[in-house]
């Protein structure tokens, strides 16, 4: 007797009433979201109060020192006079609103554009000659076979990060200044010493060298952490296939570091107009305003020192808007290249 086989799915269709929708497929992320919605806010607070208590001090500090001061940008649209009232709130209320008048004065000021050009030039120079150095140093330290030697080098290169800029500049003056060790050695050799610390033409190289000596070691920490996450079996398999050291570096190490490099590059571009304050303030008199004035020192000299706080707030707000635009543009480029960037749409 010949047996008739029902088509696939026929039993399911017969068991389901006519007109009924097919059963929903199981979606784990959707199920997890539903579970989270079912848990009440009070239950989640009771469950995670230890974690929330640990995060609370940092959140309060971030709120007070990073978000609350944003409200002060309102004085960029005022002729703010701190002496109109008995407290800052009364001065704010009684100050006249002038709209974009501060920005008009700012954009007509040649000193502002000099500071803006210097800031962009220093940022571009340091992106080319400073940003890759922590990556190279991290790779070199990661491939050292002796852990004791690696720890010693890390201690030596990390130490300058904890020095203040006063100490860093004093060290460079003692080494490369007119009465420094290098100048004295060149005079004893019968040659004219180089003008390093007071030459405005080479000031951009000087400040980059100071930043490298101070922070190149500290910048390797993130890259060393990223290198530790790369699977060592990849290096062993590549070596077994005959790949040399440079081939493994190009095809394994750098691709493994690429997400971190892109993330830090985006963050650096967002902070492009903040190249420093104390470092340039300390050396301003030695090389002159035309070479050393950046946006941070411009705000100090033309706003805080003169009491024109609305003018400085306008310059700071302009810098923040440019930084935000750079972050958004760099993050968009990262998405186009297939990287996550600092955020991505879910």
Buried (B, 14 or more C-beta within 10 A) or exposed (E): EEEEEEEEEEEEEEEEEEEEEEEEEEEEEEEEEEEEEEEEEEEEEEEEEEEEEEEEEEEEEEEEEEEEEEEBEBBBBBBBBBEEBEEEEEBBEEBEEBEEBBBEBBEEBEBBEBBBEBBBEBBEBBBEBBBEBBBEBBBEBBBEEEEEEBEEBBEEBBEBBEBEBEEBBBBBBEEBBBEBEBBEEEEEEEEEBEBBBBBBEBBBEBBBBBBBBBBBBBBBBBBBEBBEEBEEEBBEEBEEEEBEEEEBBEEBBEEBBBBBBBBBBBEBBBBBBBBBBBBBBBBBEBBEBEBBBBBBBBBBBBBEEEEBBBBBBBBBBBBBEBBEEBBBEBBEBBBEEEBEBBEEEE
